[in-house]
């Protein structure tokens, strides 16, 4: 059984290239994308791909459950490539307790 790795932010760029490269090296890649059309595109390219929107708590919870199901609870690695940006000064951002 190959080692499973979850990679966030695989629509383009570093995540996309690394997902394909690790897949070619024999890893069980679980790629994630924010847009559903990107999920479908990567699936057509031969990758296991799931939907993950880092701005949505429910999407994150669903993606974690789906990932653990896909790898039978044995995730070898997590490649945190996806990002969420919030422009502005820290003092101006809302703060929750």
C-alpha positions as a Markdown table, in Angstrom:
| # | Residue | x | y | z |
|---|---|---|---|---|
| 1 | Unk | 0.0 | 0.0 | 0.0 |
| 2 | Unk | 1.4 | 3.4 | -1.0 |
| 3 | Unk | 1.7 | 6.3 | 1.5 |
| 4 | Unk | -1.1 | 8.8 | 1.3 |
| 5 | Unk | -0.4 | 12.5 | 1.3 |
| 6 | Unk | -3.0 | 15.4 | 1.3 |
| 7 | Unk | -2.0 | 18.4 | -0.7 |
| 8 | Unk | -4.0 | 21.6 | -0.4 |
| 9 | Unk | -4.3 | 24.2 | -3.2 |
| 10 | Unk | -3.7 | 22.0 | -6.2 |
| 11 | Unk | -5.5 | 24.0 | -8.9 |
| 12 | Unk | -2.4 | 25.5 | -10.3 |
| 13 | Unk | 1.2 | 26.3 | -9.5 |
| 14 | Unk | 3.3 | 24.5 | -6.9 |
| 15 | Unk | 0.4 | 22.4 | -5.6 |
| 16 | Unk | -0.5 | 21.2 | -9.1 |
| 17 | Unk | 3.1 | 20.3 | -10.0 |
| 18 | Unk | 3.8 | 18.6 | -6.7 |
| 19 | Unk | 0.6 | 16.6 | -6.8 |
| 20 | Unk | 1.5 | 15.1 | -10.2 |
| 21 | Unk | 5.2 | 14.6 | -9.3 |
| 22 | Unk | 4.4 | 12.8 | -6.0 |
| 23 | Unk | 1.7 | 10.7 | -7.8 |
| 24 | Unk | 4.4 | 9.7 | -10.4 |
| 25 | Unk | 6.7 | 8.7 | -7.5 |
| 26 | Unk | 4.1 | 6.3 | -6.2 |
| 27 | Unk | 2.4 | 8.3 | -3.4 |
| 28 | Unk | -1.3 | 8.1 | -3.0 |
| 29 | Unk | -2.0 | 11.8 | -3.6 |
| 30 | Unk | -5.2 | 13.3 | -2.3 |
| 31 | Unk | -5.2 | 16.7 | -4.1 |
| 32 | Unk | -7.6 | 19.4 | -3.0 |
| 33 | Unk | -9.0 | 22.4 | -4.9 |
| 34 | Unk | -11.4 | 25.2 | -4.0 |
| 35 | Unk | -13.3 | 25.2 | -7.3 |
| 36 | Unk | -15.4 | 22.2 | -8.2 |
| 37 | Unk | -14.4 | 22.5 | -11.9 |
| 38 | Unk | -10.7 | 22.2 | -10.8 |
| 39 | Unk | -11.6 | 19.1 | -8.8 |
| 40 | Unk | -13.2 | 17.5 | -11.8 |
| 41 | Unk | -10.2 | 18.5 | -14.1 |
| 42 | Unk | -7.6 | 16.9 | -11.7 |
| 43 | Unk | -9.8 | 13.8 | -11.5 |
| 44 | Unk | -9.8 | 13.5 | -15.3 |
| 45 | Unk | -6.0 | 13.8 | -15.1 |
| 46 | Unk | -5.8 | 10.7 | -12.9 |
| 47 | Unk | -5.5 | 12.2 | -9.4 |
| 48 | Unk | -7.8 | 11.6 | -6.5 |
| 49 | Unk | -9.1 | 15.1 | -5.9 |
| 50 | Unk | -11.5 | 16.5 | -3.3 |
| 51 | Unk | -13.2 | 19.8 | -2.7 |
| 52 | Unk | -11.7 | 22.0 | 0.0 |
| 53 | Unk | -12.5 | 25.7 | 0.5 |
| 54 | Unk | -10.2 | 27.0 | 3.3 |
| 55 | Unk | -12.7 | 29.9 | 4.0 |
| 56 | Unk | -15.4 | 27.5 | 5.0 |
| 57 | Unk | -15.3 | 25.5 | 8.3 |
| 58 | Unk | -17.9 | 23.0 | 7.0 |
| 59 | Unk | -15.8 | 22.4 | 3.8 |
| 60 | Unk | -12.7 | 21.8 | 6.0 |
| 61 | Unk | -14.5 | 19.4 | 8.2 |
| 62 | Unk | -16.0 | 17.5 | 5.2 |
| 63 | Unk | -12.6 | 17.4 | 3.5 |
| 64 | Unk | -10.9 | 16.0 | 6.6 |
| 65 | Unk | -13.5 | 13.2 | 6.9 |
| 66 | Unk | -13.2 | 12.4 | 3.2 |
| 67 | Unk | -9.4 | 12.3 | 3.3 |
| 68 | Unk | -9.3 | 10.0 | 6.3 |
| 69 | Unk | -11.9 | 7.7 | 4.6 |
| 70 | Unk | -9.8 | 7.6 | 1.4 |
| 71 | Unk | -6.6 | 6.6 | 3.2 |
| 72 | Unk | -8.3 | 4.4 | 5.8 |
| 73 | Unk | -7.2 | 6.8 | 8.6 |
| 74 | Unk | -3.5 | 6.5 | 7.8 |
| 75 | Unk | -2.4 | 9.8 | 6.3 |
| 76 | Unk | 1.4 | 9.8 | 5.8 |
| 77 | Unk | 1.8 | 13.5 | 5.1 |
| 78 | Unk | 0.1 | 16.9 | 4.8 |
| 79 | Unk | 1.4 | 19.4 | 2.3 |
| 80 | Unk | -0.2 | 22.8 | 3.3 |
| 81 | Unk | 0.0 | 24.6 | 0.0 |
| 82 | Unk | -3.4 | 26.2 | -0.1 |
| 83 | Unk | -3.8 | 29.6 | 1.4 |
| 84 | Unk | -6.2 | 32.2 | 2.6 |
| 85 | Unk | -5.2 | 35.8 | 2.5 |
| 86 | Unk | -6.7 | 38.7 | 4.4 |
| 87 | Unk | -5.2 | 42.1 | 3.4 |
| 88 | Unk | -5.0 | 44.8 | 6.0 |
| 89 | Unk | -3.3 | 45.8 | 9.2 |
| 90 | Unk | -3.7 | 43.3 | 12.0 |
| 91 | Unk | -5.3 | 45.9 | 14.2 |
| 92 | Unk | -8.1 | 46.4 | 11.7 |
| 93 | Unk | -9.1 | 42.8 | 11.5 |
| 94 | Unk | -12.0 | 41.5 | 13.5 |
| 95 | Unk | -11.1 | 39.5 | 16.6 |
| 96 | Unk | -13.2 | 36.7 | 18.1 |
| 97 | Unk | -12.7 | 35.2 | 21.5 |
